[in-house]
Amino acid sequence: MILQRYLLKQYLVTLALTLVALLSLFLVIDSVEHFDELWLLTSWFSVVRYYASATIFALYQLLPAAVLIATILFGTHLSITNEIKVLLASGLSLRRLVAPAAVCAFFLMLGHFALGEVNYRMAMPAMKSTLKYEAKQVQPLSEVVGGNLWVRSIDGNEFAVIHRFNLSLHMFQGVEVFTLRDGVIVQRIDAASARLFADGMELHDAHIESFTGLGRQHVPSLTLPFLGVDGAARAVGRELQEYSFSELLEDFPLVVASGQEWGRFVGEMGARLLASLAVLLLFLIAIPFGITLERSGGKAFAVARGLGIAVIYYLLSHLTAALGSAGALSPWLAPFLTLAICLGGGVWLFRKILHVW
């Protein structure tokens, strides 16, 4: 148990140093790339919010690569310093030797998935808003507040609160539209859902409440002109690739009910799962490349080999996702095909190294 705690500590230290190095490199490159916009920010709060969001974004993107590099460095260090021989001679099997790091990788995979929800829901929209509006000191016609989309019309006579929105579907859920006259609300429309079109919305299952004595009425469908709603919503809208797994899962029934092609949605949900599974898959693939008898090339050569495998993994995952979205493969099968190939390859490599040791 003492030896396993020692190995876990060594692995965590290596992983932490790798993450710090990758995050520092990312933030430096990002600062240089967006220097013109960041320079225009007028408050320290905006700067702190941007870099906090950028750190979350970078951590989500870089964690699989950090696990890959840290695992290879960890295994290679044990190999070239002959520590692995000493540990094995003490009666510790190779499976028990890598078990602490494997358990750590498993929990990192779960943490990566949870971090993805924060990244897609909060970090990425905050980065986009800071660079697009705060840096340029522009007041947008729409803004996301508390997860709701607030939109005002170009003429200022209407504003809407949209509780769920997915511009890839051109659909809203939970819509409230308020009409103003001389700065006073005269009408409120509450609709279960709406379909977006140029300069207007088609509301479904709507209730119209008048504050001028006309009472309340229900209409199954209502076409409502709303100047600028399309452009205003798209100003803060996100592409399908920018939605979290839970958001895609919530919108999936809408896709099926509307009769739209749902293969792309399933492919995107599979991509979110694979992004987190990559943490564990790349760990399994990295272990055999780190724990090796070969001394030639050292750590640099081992890292280069591991990165080559990582590139192959990402190419394979993007290829199968594209084939699933295009309909060449079943969208349900495409993510699991990448998983099966990489998991099978990782297990085969690990079993092979077991025979060596």
Secondary structure as the mmCIF struct_conf table of DSSP 4:
data_model
#
loop_
_struct_conf.conf_type_id
_struct_conf.id
_struct_conf.beg_label_comp_id
_struct_conf.beg_label_asym_id
_struct_conf.beg_label_seq_id
_struct_conf.end_label_comp_id
_struct_conf.end_label_asym_id
_struct_conf.end_label_seq_id
HELX_RH_AL_P HELX_RH_AL_P1 ILE A 2 GLU A 33
TURN_TY1_P TURN_TY1_P1 HIS A 34 HIS A 34
HELX_RH_AL_P HELX_RH_AL_P2 PHE A 35 TRP A 39
TURN_TY1_P TURN_TY1_P2 LEU A 40 LEU A 40
HELX_RH_AL_P HELX_RH_AL_P3 TRP A 44 ILE A 80
TURN_TY1_P TURN_TY1_P3 THR A 81 ASN A 82
HELX_RH_AL_P HELX_RH_AL_P4 GLU A 83 ALA A 89
TURN_TY1_P TURN_TY1_P4 SER A 90 GLY A 91
HELX_RH_AL_P HELX_RH_AL_P5 LEU A 94 VAL A 118
HELX_RH_PI_P HELX_RH_PI_P1 ASN A 119 ALA A 123
HELX_RH_AL_P HELX_RH_AL_P6 MET A 124 SER A 129
HELX_RH_PI_P HELX_RH_PI_P2 THR A 130 GLU A 134
TURN_TY1_P TURN_TY1_P5 ALA A 135 GLN A 137
BEND BEND1 LEU A 141 LEU A 141
STRN STRN1 SER A 142 VAL A 145
TURN_TY1_P TURN_TY1_P6 GLY A 146 GLY A 147
STRN STRN2 ASN A 148 ARG A 152
TURN_TY1_P TURN_TY1_P7 ILE A 154 ASP A 155
BEND BEND2 GLY A 156 ASN A 157
STRN STRN3 GLU A 158 ASN A 166
TURN_TY1_P TURN_TY1_P8 LEU A 167 HIS A 170
STRN STRN4 MET A 171 ARG A 181
TURN_TY1_P TURN_TY1_P9 ASP A 182 GLY A 183
STRN STRN5 VAL A 184 PHE A 197
TURN_TY1_P TURN_TY1_P10 ALA A 198 ASP A 199
STRN STRN6 GLY A 200 SER A 210
TURN_TY1_P TURN_TY1_P11 PHE A 211 LEU A 214
STRN STRN7 GLY A 215 PRO A 225
TURN_TY1_P TURN_TY1_P12 LEU A 227 GLY A 228
HELX_RH_AL_P HELX_RH_AL_P7 VAL A 229 VAL A 236
HELX_RH_3T_P HELX_RH_3T_P1 LEU A 240 GLU A 242
BEND BEND3 TYR A 243 TYR A 243
HELX_RH_AL_P HELX_RH_AL_P8 PHE A 245 SER A 258
TURN_TY1_P TURN_TY1_P13 GLY A 259 GLY A 259
HELX_RH_AL_P HELX_RH_AL_P9 GLY A 263 GLY A 290
BEND BEND4 ILE A 291 ILE A 291
BEND BEND5 LEU A 293 LEU A 293
TURN_TY1_P TURN_TY1_P14 SER A 296 GLY A 297
HELX_RH_AL_P HELX_RH_AL_P10 GLY A 298 ALA A 326
TURN_TY1_P TURN_TY1_P15 GLY A 327 GLY A 327
BEND BEND6 ALA A 328 LEU A 329
TURN_TY1_P TURN_TY1_P16 PRO A 331 LEU A 333
HELX_RH_AL_P HELX_RH_AL_P11 ALA A 334 VAL A 356
#
